[in-house]
Amino acid sequence: MLHVAPTWLPHPGLTTGFFALFLAQVIKFFSTWIGKRTIDFRALVTTGGMPSSHTALVVALTTTVGLIEGFSSTMFDVSLVFASIVMYDAAGVRQAAGRQARVLNQIVADLQGSLEVKPERLKELLGHTPLEVIGGAILGVGVALLMHRGV
């Protein structure tokens, strides 16, 4: 085992992962602010968008595990499988759920005039495009490498 964790970093995998998640959400906040020219604090906690914060978290965790335990360790293998499932879910399953929400919202809007339907809009931006997942992965690796080096 390598065990070269920086001494200044308690729980390096968790710390690095959650810092990457936080940074991804901050990036979403500022990109929303710049793109829409309005401050929307919901961007700090919402799902969807660039980069994928879930992906950033699991990739930072996986990279940190590889750097500390070794890239041929069982812990890295487990972390890599976990990260793969999260990224597949972000780009696949949740993206499909978002498309279904869009269709259901349209059906409810169409029925609203003919029936007594209390409209409750479903959240449509649930998942990520493959590019958003890749962006989260790049952010996760970058954060892990920087934090592992003590920068």
N, C-alpha and C positions, 0 to 999 in steps of 0.2 A: 504494500500500500504506500501511496505517496505522502499523504498527510502533510501537505505544505500550505495549510490554510493560513491566511494572514492573521497574525495575533490580534490585530485591532478589530477584527470582524467577528462578533458573536454569531453563532449559527449561520455560517457563511451562505449556505444554500438558500435558507429562508430570507435572510437579509437581502441578498442579491436579487432573488426572485421578486420579492415585494417592492424593491426599489425600481426594478425594471417595469413592473406593473404601474407603479406610481408615475414614473417618467412617461410611459405610454399615454396615460390619462391626461397628464399635463400637456403633452404634444397635441392630443385631440382638442383640449380646451383652447389652446392658442390657434390651432388651425381653424377651429370653428369661429373664433373671434376675428381672425383675419379674413376668412372666407365669407362670413355672413355680416361682418362689421357690427356685431352685437355680442355682448358678453352673455354667455349661457353657462352657468355653473353646473347644469346637469351634465355637460360634456365631461366633467370630472368623474362621474360615477356611471355613465351610461355604457351599454354594450354596443358593439359594432363600430365601424370607422377605422381610420388608419392612424397608427398601427394597431394590430390586435394585442390588447393588453394581456389576455389569457395566454397567448402564444409567447409574448415577451417574458412572462412569469415562468412558464414551464421550460422554456429554452434556456433562460438564465440559470434556473435551478439545475437543469441537466448538464449544462456546460460547467457549472461550479462543481457538481459531483464528479464529472470527468477530470477536472483539474486537480481535485483533492484526492479522490479515491483511485483514479486511473481510468483511462478510457476502455480498458479491458476488464473492469471490475463488474461484478454482479449488480452493484448499486447503480452503476451507470446504465447497464442494460435495462433495469427496472425503470429508471428515470426516463430513458429514451422511449420505451414503450408507452409510458404514461404521457409524455409530451406528444408523441405521435397521435394518440387517441384524442387528446385535447385539440390539437391542430386540425385533425380530420373533422371533429365535431364542429369546430368554429367555422370551417369553410364549407362543410357539407350539410350536416343535419340542421344546424341553426340557420343557415342560409335558406334551406328549403322551408323551414318553419316561418321565416320572414316572408317568403313568397306566398305561403298559404294565408298568413295574416293579411297581406295586401288584398288577396282575392276575397277573403271574408269581410274585410272592411268595405269593399266595393259592393258586395251583396247586401250588407246591412244598410249602406247608403241608398241603394236602389229600392229596398223594401221600406225604408223609413216613411215615405209618403203614403203607402198603401196599408201599412199595418201600424199598430201601436208598438213600435219597437223603440226601446230605450237604447240609443246608440252608445256603445262603449268601444272606442277605438282600440284595436289590438296594436301592440308595438310591432312595427314592420322591420325595423333595423335591428335584427337579432344576431345575425351571423356576419361573416367576413368574406370578402373576395379573396382569391388566392394571393393577390398582390398585398393585401392587408396582412395576411398571415405571414407572408415572406418578410414584410416590413417588421412585424413583431419579432420574428425569428432573428433577424439581423440586429435589432435593438437588444434582444436578450443576450445574444453572444457578445455583443459589444460591451454591455454593462458588466457581464460576468468577467470578461477579460480585464476590463479596467479596474473593477473592484478587487479582483484576485491579485492584480499587480500592485494594489495599494495606491492607485492614482486618485 
